[in-house]
Amino acid sequence: MQELPDTAGPRTVAVVGAGPSGLAAARELERAGHRVTVLEEQDTVAGKCQSVHLDGHAFDLGGHICTNRYERIARLLTELGVATERTSRYRVLDPAGRAVRQSMAFLRDGSLQRYRALREREFPRIGEPGLAHSARALAAPVARWLAEHGLRSMADSFGTGYAAAGYGHLDDDVPALYFVKYAEMTGLLDPGPELLGHPGDFTVVGGFATLWNRVAEELKDVRCGVRVTSVERRADGVRILTDSGPVEADDVVLAVAPDRILPVLDATDEERDLAARIRSNAYHTVLAAASGLPEDAFYFLAAHTTSRETSGHCVSYHHRYPDSEVRTFYSYGRPGDVTSLLREDVAALGGRLEEVHLRREWAFMPHFGSADLTDGALDRLDALQGRHRTYHLGGLPAFELVECTVAHAQDLVRRHFPPAQGTLTRQGLGPATMEEERQT
Ligand SMILES: Cc1cc2nc3c(=O)[nH]c(=O)nc-3n(C[C@H](O)[C@H](O)[C@H](O)COP(=O)(O)OP(=O)(O)OC[C@H]3O[C@@H](n4cnc5c(N)ncnc54)[C@H](O)[C@@H]3O)c2cc1C
């Protein structure tokens, strides 16, 4: 059992945002003996991991696929007794609409060995939580970086899934950092252990929101449907005004993208400057019934994942339940067009779009551009942690995947909030990683 330094009494912490990162931080803080209030503007927790019930099934609108790199999520699922199941198989629909397997030439043509050597030399910490440690080495736009390093087959093997999952097209100017982190988190670059008995990817039975509802149920004070109107930070504490009364705390954890909270934050010049540099992708989920389409898999549409020229068209869809015609469809940009373009895309594949149940737009993947990464934007964000009694979590410092945001949130709490008196060991807190557990 690891001994941690003695500390002062419990702190009071306000966590803004009840998505995976805010809930993971709140859980970690409470387990370390601190007092936490979570403030969420939506009526439900789970953020971009919402699930809805329809046609007798739970449909995930956002995050739900976990790979064998999802050790922290696996631990949470185990601790909370949440059941898991394997996910649907993946298929690429080629431009002619034929279902084919994803090319995995990268793993076999010698590129993987070259990639591993490059990783060892230039960005050895890419697998660790956070992004700042690898940002400068991978700041170049992804297409240029792949060409410079002779890794074209990496684009063929991972580019389709990357674009299909909302991270952008490889001919966008998004830094290589995000593509490489995504590729690492697929678990395909290094053989990892099976998690929770699943040889491949897995998800939560009954919808991914089940997990976040369970986390929230165990917390003492989670307030949903609360609008934060101002966050004032003073030398002696933080005062948060909301439409249902003020909240006083020693510290505030902002588990929301900095550009989203800026309008109500008494922001410093540094916070304003960083927030102004954040970009995100307009990514849409449409939950709709469709007939006559290929079934029983997660399909990536090659015709629309190769170039940003096709932005707005459907990039992927998931047919999860064989006894239901309902599918989740995903596309970028052009909100007015999403459903009409989807109707065209489904027809082009020989199908028919039937009832559209809902459409959700997300500000997906908060990130910095190449010039800002080169100038150290992520280091500057890291340097803000703890300043003005404020901490920043989420996809911007961590990368837009559930495992990444949760691991980053847990580690940040462990680093900055030692257990309160009376909670002097890690007992009950759980080791940071399974690797750490093996060592203790
Ligand atoms: C369509 C889609 C598919 C995805 N698929 C996967 C996947 O398969 N696997 C995977 O690992 N990840 C996936 N992701 C990514 C994953 O969902 C996110 O990385 C994760 O939800 C980020 O968690 P978070 O807590 O940092 O942010 P969010 O989930 O965005 O949570 C932020 C929370 O803050 C709240 N909030 C915002 N502003 C305020 C405010 N001013 N006051 C109070 N509350 C506020 C929001 O309402 C929200 O609840 C997907 C995301 C999307 C959109």
Ligand as a Chemical Component Dictionary entry (heavy atoms), coordinates in Angstrom:
data_LIG
# 
_chem_comp.id                   LIG 
_chem_comp.type                 NON-POLYMER 
_chem_comp.pdbx_formal_charge   0 
_chem_comp.three_letter_code    LIG 
# 
loop_
_chem_comp_atom.comp_id 
_chem_comp_atom.atom_id 
_chem_comp_atom.alt_atom_id 
_chem_comp_atom.type_symbol 
_chem_comp_atom.charge 
_chem_comp_atom.model_Cartn_x 
_chem_comp_atom.model_Cartn_y 
_chem_comp_atom.model_Cartn_z 
_chem_comp_atom.pdbx_ordinal 
LIG C1  C1  C 0 -20.556 11.092 -31.550 1  
LIG C2  C2  C 0 -19.451 10.781 -30.575 2  
LIG C3  C3  C 0 -18.890 9.511  -30.548 3  
LIG C4  C4  C 0 -17.865 9.214  -29.643 4  
LIG N1  N1  N 0 -17.374 7.938  -29.594 5  
LIG C5  C5  C 0 -16.455 7.624  -28.670 6  
LIG C6  C6  C 0 -16.077 6.273  -28.471 7  
LIG O1  O1  O 0 -16.622 5.367  -29.114 8  
LIG N2  N2  N 0 -15.125 5.990  -27.537 9  
LIG C7  C7  C 0 -14.577 6.981  -26.762 10 
LIG O2  O2  O 0 -13.712 6.686  -25.940 11 
LIG N3  N3  N 0 -14.970 8.262  -26.893 12 
LIG C8  C8  C 0 -15.901 8.609  -27.815 13 
LIG N4  N4  N 0 -16.339 9.890  -27.907 14 
LIG C9  C9  C 0 -15.664 10.923 -27.104 15 
LIG C10 C10 C 0 -16.161 10.974 -25.661 16 
LIG O3  O3  O 0 -17.554 10.966 -25.624 17 
LIG C11 C11 C 0 -15.604 12.225 -24.998 18 
LIG O4  O4  O 0 -14.197 12.220 -25.102 19 
LIG C12 C12 C 0 -15.951 12.329 -23.522 20 
LIG O5  O5  O 0 -17.348 12.354 -23.343 21 
LIG C13 C13 C 0 -15.340 13.606 -22.960 22 
LIG O6  O6  O 0 -15.709 13.724 -21.605 23 
LIG P1  P1  P 0 -15.657 15.135 -20.890 24 
LIG O7  O7  O 0 -16.220 14.962 -19.543 25 
LIG O8  O8  O 0 -14.294 15.687 -20.981 26 
LIG O9  O9  O 0 -16.550 16.097 -21.777 27 
LIG P2  P2  P 0 -18.151 15.988 -22.138 28 
LIG O10 O10 O 0 -18.493 14.573 -22.279 29 
LIG O11 O11 O 0 -18.283 16.921 -23.254 30 
LIG O12 O12 O 0 -18.817 16.566 -20.827 31 
LIG C14 C14 C 0 -18.802 17.941 -20.524 32 
LIG C15 C15 C 0 -20.023 18.243 -19.654 33 
LIG O13 O13 O 0 -19.986 19.616 -19.251 34 
LIG C16 C16 C 0 -21.276 20.160 -19.357 35 
LIG N5  N5  N 0 -21.139 21.611 -19.491 36 
LIG C17 C17 C 0 -20.638 22.314 -20.528 37 
LIG N6  N6  N 0 -20.662 23.633 -20.250 38 
LIG C18 C18 C 0 -21.171 23.767 -19.006 39 
LIG C19 C19 C 0 -21.435 24.871 -18.147 40 
LIG N7  N7  N 0 -21.171 26.124 -18.528 41 
LIG N8  N8  N 0 -21.966 24.636 -16.935 42 
LIG C20 C20 C 0 -22.231 23.374 -16.516 43 
LIG N9  N9  N 0 -22.003 22.279 -17.283 44 
LIG C21 C21 C 0 -21.476 22.472 -18.508 45 
LIG C22 C22 C 0 -21.842 19.503 -20.608 46 
LIG O14 O14 O 0 -23.255 19.582 -20.622 47 
LIG C23 C23 C 0 -21.334 18.064 -20.415 48 
LIG O15 O15 O 0 -22.223 17.291 -19.647 49 
LIG C24 C24 C 0 -17.384 10.207 -28.773 50 
LIG C25 C25 C 0 -17.963 11.478 -28.780 51 
LIG C26 C26 C 0 -18.978 11.766 -29.673 52 
LIG C27 C27 C 0 -19.617 13.127 -29.661 53 
# 
loop_
_chem_comp_bond.comp_id 
_chem_comp_bond.atom_id_1 
_chem_comp_bond.atom_id_2 
_chem_comp_bond.value_order 
_chem_comp_bond.pdbx_ordinal 
LIG C1  C2  SING 1  
LIG C2  C3  SING 2  
LIG C2  C26 DOUB 3  
LIG C3  C4  DOUB 4  
LIG C4  N1  SING 5  
LIG C4  C24 SING 6  
LIG N1  C5  DOUB 7  
LIG C5  C6  SING 8  
LIG C5  C8  SING 9  
LIG C6  O1  DOUB 10 
LIG C6  N2  SING 11 
LIG N2  C7  SING 12 
LIG C7  O2  DOUB 13 
LIG C7  N3  SING 14 
LIG N3  C8  DOUB 15 
LIG C8  N4  SING 16 
LIG N4  C9  SING 17 
LIG N4  C24 SING 18 
LIG C9  C10 SING 19 
LIG C10 O3  SING 20 
LIG C10 C11 SING 21 
LIG C11 O4  SING 22 
LIG C11 C12 SING 23 
LIG C12 O5  SING 24 
LIG C12 C13 SING 25 
LIG C13 O6  SING 26 
LIG O6  P1  SING 27 
LIG P1  O7  DOUB 28 
LIG P1  O8  SING 29 
LIG P1  O9  SING 30 
LIG O9  P2  SING 31 
LIG P2  O10 DOUB 32 
LIG P2  O11 SING 33 
LIG P2  O12 SING 34 
LIG O12 C14 SING 35 
LIG C14 C15 SING 36 
LIG C15 O13 SING 37 
LIG C15 C23 SING 38 
LIG O13 C16 SING 39 
LIG C16 N5  SING 40 
LIG C16 C22 SING 41 
LIG N5  C17 SING 42 
LIG N5  C21 SING 43 
LIG C17 N6  DOUB 44 
LIG N6  C18 SING 45 
LIG C18 C19 SING 46 
LIG C18 C21 DOUB 47 
LIG C19 N7  SING 48 
LIG C19 N8  DOUB 49 
LIG N8  C20 SING 50 
LIG C20 N9  DOUB 51 
LIG N9  C21 SING 52 
LIG C22 O14 SING 53 
LIG C22 C23 SING 54 
LIG C23 O15 SING 55 
LIG C24 C25 DOUB 56 
LIG C25 C26 SING 57 
LIG C26 C27 SING 58 
# 
